[in-house]
Amino acid sequence: MTKKQLKYRIKQTTEALEREHLKNVEISARVGWGAGMRRVRIGPSRSRENELTSRLDDYMKLLAELESDL
């Protein structure tokens, strides 16, 4: 993978992570005050956000390795 491709993927992944974070904040904001007493699961799933974060970390490591090879 070239540096240009990695930078593009980093940009796209960062934007997707921001969108996912805003979506989760919106969902959390709509949960009422007493929801924790009525339900077991009260918040949004953060698995997609965690997946994007780990993917972004991997891309950053690959980019650092490519830049250090030069």
ZIDA-V441135 format. One record per residue. RES is the residue in one letter. PHI is phi in whole degrees, 0 to 359 (none if undefined). Layout:
res=RES phi=PHI
res=RES phi=PHI
//
This chain:
res=M phi=none
res=T phi=276
res=K phi=296
res=K phi=296
res=Q phi=296
res=L phi=296
res=K phi=297
res=Y phi=296
res=R phi=295
res=I phi=298
res=K phi=297
res=Q phi=295
res=T phi=293
res=T phi=297
res=E phi=295
res=A phi=295
res=L phi=295
res=E phi=296
res=R phi=298
res=E phi=295
res=H phi=297
res=L phi=297
res=K phi=296
res=N phi=293
res=V phi=295
res=E phi=298
res=I phi=296
res=S phi=296
res=A phi=292
res=R phi=275
res=V phi=283
res=G phi=289
res=W phi=297
res=G phi=268
res=A phi=295
res=G phi=293
res=M phi=273
res=R phi=262
res=R phi=230
res=V phi=277
res=R phi=259
res=I phi=245
res=G phi=247
res=P phi=283
res=S phi=284
res=R phi=256
res=S phi=295
res=R phi=295
res=E phi=296
res=N phi=294
res=E phi=297
res=L phi=294
res=T phi=296
res=S phi=292
res=R phi=296
res=L phi=296
res=D phi=299
res=D phi=297
res=Y phi=297
res=M phi=296
res=K phi=296
res=L phi=298
res=L phi=296
res=A phi=296
res=E phi=295
res=L phi=295
res=E phi=288
res=S phi=284
res=D phi=289
res=L phi=283
//
